[in-house]
Amino acid sequence: MNNKEKIFLPNFKKYNGYLRKIWHNGQIANNGPLVRELEDKLRGYLGVKHLFLVNNGTTALQLAIKALDLQGEIITSPLSFVATPSAISWQGCKPVFVDIDEKRLTIDPKKIIAKITPKTEAIIPVHIFGYPCKAKGISEIAKKFKLKVIYDGSHAFGVKCKGKSIFDFGDISTVSFNETKLFHTAEGGAIITNDDEIAEKIKQLRYFGLSEERKFVSLGINAKNSELNAAMGLAIFPEIKKIIKKKKNLKRSYDKLLSIAGIKKPELLNNTEYNFAYYPVIFPSEETLLKVLGQLQKNNIFPERFFYPALSRLSFFERQNCPIAEDLAERIICLPLYYSLTQKNIQEICRIIKAELLDERK
């Protein structure tokens, strides 16, 4: 068994049908008809007002920061992919890490106020593994201190809170459509807002600062996505519900087989409609995690330590003390949870984990 995370690929004939449209239209770039079609479908599916496809999720974050004219300190989570603080730094801002909620792994609103200074301009919370942040608490703080809020929703495609799209919160949300994500366009992402003025600014920024009248009205970059990427997204789009349903069933199997002491999982906020994009598990210690990981790898099973180490420990960011994130980052792995994974695969993965944990207790 070789259980590296496998990407979901659509039916080739369906994808090829979209490629034929590209050849017929004679357009590959510059906001072509397939890009516009996919944007329309995603706006409807996600229930958001404005959505713009871009070339990746990191660019989406950079555009969001630029669209809000941020220049100072931005508070964010130390448990995320390096793209989050990197985007902040690339835009000339300073990332300030605030520790996380131990149970939910998302930024802890109670700890944000202590990190706010006269230079603080925004908060970029991360819906880590698609687990929603405490948006109400974050919104109250942002309103009180007049801060902007950009949600990094790279993993949160399709997640809802109390029946509302997770991308409805904050001034802007971003999402990644990299090949490893629940929904993907091979490579890509999107930037989302319900604010008309911000939307107009994003539209210009992602296309060299061009206005609808084809005049250069601001400083922009080339953040557009291509017709080829949109074709992939359009071919996968009808499969979203099927993908989520399959992953949900796989998650239930893991839950049943791993209902043993010593392994914990993050907690979802109440009234969350989850997307089952990941299956993170938390071990009692890094030593235990490494033993289990070693045994799984010997059997050609490759879980991911996606967010190790905590970003607050990276040398190219200012050292900041985030003990909860730093501890948990050492003890979390994501078990394989891809569409073609079988029940037999899961049984084997869980057998190895339980055998190693049992052996450790002897």
C-alpha positions in Angstrom: 0.0 0.0 0.0 1.3 3.5 -0.9 -0.7 6.1 0.9 0.6 9.4 -0.1 -2.1 12.0 -0.4 -3.6 11.6 -3.9 -5.2 14.5 -5.8 -8.7 14.2 -7.2 -8.7 14.2 -11.0 -12.0 14.6 -12.9 -13.2 12.4 -15.7 -10.7 12.9 -18.6 -13.4 13.2 -21.2 -15.2 15.9 -19.3 -11.9 17.8 -18.9 -11.1 17.3 -22.5 -14.5 18.8 -23.4 -13.5 22.0 -21.7 -10.1 21.9 -23.5 -12.0 21.7 -26.8 -13.9 24.9 -25.9 -10.5 26.6 -25.2 -9.2 25.6 -28.6 -12.5 26.8 -30.2 -12.4 30.1 -28.4 -8.7 30.7 -29.1 -8.2 32.2 -25.6 -6.0 30.9 -22.8 -5.5 33.9 -20.5 -6.9 37.4 -19.7 -10.1 36.6 -17.9 -11.6 34.3 -20.6 -15.1 32.7 -20.7 -14.2 29.6 -18.7 -12.7 31.7 -15.9 -15.9 33.9 -15.8 -18.1 30.8 -15.9 -16.2 29.2 -12.9 -16.4 32.4 -10.9 -20.2 32.5 -11.4 -20.6 28.9 -10.4 -18.4 29.4 -7.3 -20.2 32.6 -6.2 -23.5 30.7 -6.4 -22.2 27.6 -4.6 -20.5 29.5 -1.8 -23.2 32.1 -1.5 -20.9 35.2 -1.7 -21.3 38.5 -3.6 -17.9 38.9 -5.2 -15.3 36.2 -6.0 -12.2 36.6 -8.2 -10.1 33.7 -9.4 -6.3 34.3 -9.0 -3.2 32.3 -9.7 -2.8 30.9 -6.2 -3.9 31.4 -2.5 -0.7 33.3 -1.5 -1.3 35.9 -4.2 -4.9 36.1 -2.9 -3.6 37.1 0.5 -1.2 39.6 -1.0 -4.0 41.2 -3.0 -6.2 41.4 0.1 -3.5 43.2 2.1 -2.9 45.6 -0.8 -6.6 46.2 -1.4 -7.0 47.3 2.2 -3.9 49.6 2.0 -2.3 47.9 5.0 1.2 49.0 6.0 1.8 48.3 9.6 1.4 45.3 11.9 -0.9 42.4 11.2 -1.9 39.9 13.8 -2.1 36.3 12.7 -1.9 32.7 13.8 1.4 30.8 14.4 -0.3 27.6 13.3 -0.6 27.9 9.6 1.3 27.4 6.4 4.3 29.7 5.9 2.4 31.5 3.1 0.3 33.4 5.6 3.0 35.4 7.4 5.1 35.4 4.2 2.4 37.3 2.3 2.2 39.8 5.2 6.0 40.3 5.1 6.1 40.5 1.2 3.6 43.4 1.4 5.9 45.3 3.7 3.9 44.6 6.9 5.0 42.9 10.1 3.3 39.6 11.2 2.5 39.5 14.9 1.7 36.0 16.1 -1.1 35.4 18.7 -1.4 32.0 20.3 -4.2 29.6 19.5 -7.2 28.0 21.3 -5.9 24.7 22.5 -9.1 22.8 21.6 -9.9 24.3 18.3 -6.4 25.2 17.0 -7.6 28.6 15.7 -6.4 32.0 16.9 -7.6 32.8 20.4 -9.6 36.1 20.4 -8.9 36.5 24.2 -5.2 36.9 23.5 -5.5 39.3 20.6 -6.0 42.5 22.6 -2.7 42.1 24.4 -0.8 42.2 21.1 -2.6 45.3 19.7 -0.3 48.4 19.4 -0.7 51.8 17.7 0.9 50.1 14.6 -1.7 47.3 14.4 -3.9 47.6 11.3 -5.5 44.2 10.7 -6.0 40.7 11.8 -5.6 37.6 9.5 -7.1 34.7 11.4 -6.7 31.2 9.8 -9.5 28.7 9.5 -6.9 25.9 10.1 -7.8 22.5 8.5 -11.1 24.2 7.7 -12.0 24.6 11.4 -13.8 28.0 11.7 -12.3 30.8 13.8 -14.4 32.4 16.5 -15.6 35.2 14.1 -17.9 36.9 16.6 -15.1 37.6 19.1 -12.7 38.7 16.3 -15.3 41.0 14.9 -15.9 42.7 18.2 -12.2 43.3 18.7 -11.8 44.6 15.1 -14.7 47.0 15.5 -13.4 48.3 18.9 -9.9 49.0 17.6 -10.8 49.9 14.0 -8.9 47.0 12.5 -9.5 45.2 9.1 -10.1 41.5 9.1 -8.9 39.1 6.3 -9.7 35.5 6.8 -7.2 33.0 5.4 -9.7 30.3 4.4 -7.2 28.2 2.3 -8.7 24.9 3.7 -12.3 26.1 4.3 -14.0 25.7 0.9 -17.7 25.0 1.4 -17.6 25.3 5.2 -20.6 27.0 6.8 -21.3 28.4 10.3 -24.9 28.6 11.5 -26.0 28.1 7.8 -23.8 31.0 6.7 -20.8 30.7 4.3 -17.5 31.0 6.2 -16.4 33.4 3.6 -19.1 35.9 4.6 -17.1 37.0 7.7 -14.5 39.8 7.8 -13.7 42.4 5.1 -12.1 39.8 2.8 -11.6 36.0 2.7 -9.1 34.1 0.6 -9.1 30.4 -0.4 -6.6 28.2 -2.1 -7.3 26.0 -5.1 -4.0 24.2 -5.1 -4.1 20.5 -6.3 -4.0 19.3 -2.7 -7.2 21.1 -1.7 -10.8 19.7 -1.5 -11.7 21.7 -4.6 -8.9 22.6 -7.0 -8.0 24.1 -10.3 -4.6 22.4 -10.4 -3.1 25.6 -9.1 -5.1 28.7 -8.1 -7.1 30.5 -5.5 -9.7 33.1 -5.0 -10.3 36.3 -3.2 -13.8 37.0 -1.8 -15.6 40.0 -0.4 -19.1 41.3 0.0 -18.0 44.9 -0.2 -18.5 46.6 -3.6 -15.7 49.1 -3.2 -13.2 46.6 -2.2 -14.3 44.3 -5.0 -13.7 47.0 -7.6 -10.2 47.6 -6.2 -9.4 43.9 -6.3 -10.6 43.6 -9.9 -8.1 46.3 -10.9 -5.2 45.1 -8.7 -5.2 41.6 -10.1 -5.0 42.9 -13.7 -2.1 45.4 -13.8 -4.3 48.2 -12.3 -6.5 48.4 -15.4 -10.0 49.8 -15.1 -13.1 48.6 -17.1 -12.2 51.4 -19.6 -8.8 49.9 -20.2 -7.0 52.7 -18.4 -4.2 52.3 -15.9 -5.7 53.7 -12.7 -3.6 52.1 -10.0 -0.5 50.0 -9.3 -1.4 46.4 -9.9 0.1 43.0 -10.7 -0.7 40.0 -12.9 -2.7 37.7 -10.6 -5.1 36.3 -13.2 -5.7 32.5 -13.6 -5.9 30.8 -16.9 -8.6 29.1 -19.0 -6.7 25.8 -18.5 -6.9 26.0 -14.8 -10.6 27.1 -15.0 -11.2 24.0 -17.2 -10.0 21.8 -14.4 -12.2 23.6 -11.8 -15.3 23.4 -14.1 -14.7 19.6 -14.6 -14.4 19.0 -10.9 -17.2 21.4 -9.8 -20.1 18.9 -10.3 -18.2 16.4 -8.2 -17.9 18.5 -5.0 -20.9 17.0 -3.1 -19.7 13.5 -4.0 -16.2 14.3 -2.8 -17.4 15.7 0.5 -19.8 12.8 1.1 -17.0 10.3 0.5 -14.6 12.1 2.8 -17.3 12.3 5.5 -17.7 8.5 5.3 -13.9 8.0 5.5 -13.8 10.3 8.5 -16.4 8.3 10.3 -14.4 5.1 9.8 -11.4 6.7 11.3 -13.4 8.0 14.2 -14.8 4.5 14.9 -11.4 2.7 14.6 -9.4 5.3 16.5 -11.8 5.8 19.4 -8.9 5.0 21.9 -7.3 7.0 24.7 -4.3 9.0 23.8 -5.4 10.4 20.5 -7.3 13.7 20.4 -8.9 15.7 17.6 -9.6 19.4 17.3 -13.1 20.5 18.2 -15.4 22.2 15.8 -17.5 25.2 16.8 -21.1 24.5 17.3 -23.4 24.6 14.3 -20.5 24.1 11.8 -21.1 22.4 8.5 -17.6 21.0 7.9 -16.0 20.0 4.6 -14.0 17.0 5.8 -10.9 18.2 4.0 -8.5 16.9 6.6 -8.2 14.4 9.4 -5.8 15.9 12.0 -5.0 13.9 15.1 -3.1 15.0 18.2 -0.7 12.6 20.0 0.3 12.8 23.7 3.9 13.7 22.8 6.2 14.3 19.8 8.0 11.2 20.8 4.8 9.1 20.4 4.0 10.9 17.1 7.5 10.1 15.7 7.2 6.4 16.6 3.8 6.1 15.0 5.0 8.1 11.9 8.0 5.8 11.6 5.9 2.7 11.6 3.4 4.1 9.0 6.3 5.2 6.7 7.8 1.7 6.9 4.5 0.5 5.5 4.5 3.1 2.7 1.9 5.3 4.4 2.8 9.0 4.6 0.8 11.2 6.9 1.6 14.9 6.7 3.0 17.2 9.4 1.6 20.2 7.5 2.3 22.9 10.1 5.5 21.9 11.8 7.2 23.8 13.3 5.0 26.6 14.5 5.7 29.7 12.5 6.7 31.6 15.6 9.8 29.5 15.7 11.0 30.3 12.2 14.2 32.3 12.1 13.1 34.8 9.4 10.2 36.0 11.5 10.7 37.9 14.8 10.7 35.4 17.6 7.4 35.5 19.5 6.3 33.3 22.4 3.3 31.1 21.4 3.6 28.0 23.7 0.3 26.3 22.8 0.9 26.5 19.1 4.5 25.4 19.4 3.6 22.4 21.5 0.7 21.3 19.4 2.6 21.7 16.1 5.0 19.0 17.4 2.1 16.6 18.1 -0.2 16.9 15.1 -0.3 14.8 11.9 -2.9 14.6 9.2 -3.8 11.0 8.3 -4.5 10.3 4.6 -8.0 11.4 3.6 -8.3 11.4 -0.2 -11.1 10.4 -2.5 -9.6 7.1 -3.7 -8.7 6.0 -0.1 -10.5 2.7 0.7 -11.9 1.2 3.9 -9.2 -1.4 3.7 -6.6 1.3 3.6 -8.1 2.9 6.7 -8.2 -0.4 8.6 -4.5 -0.9 7.9 -3.6 2.6 8.9 -5.5 2.3 12.2 -4.1 -1.1 12.9 -0.6 0.2 12.7 -1.4 3.2 14.9 -3.1 1.2 17.6 -0.4 -1.5 17.6 2.3 1.2 18.1 0.3 2.9 20.9 -0.3 -0.4 22.7 3.3 -1.3 22.4 4.3 2.0 23.9 2.1 1.5 27.0 3.7 -1.9 27.8 
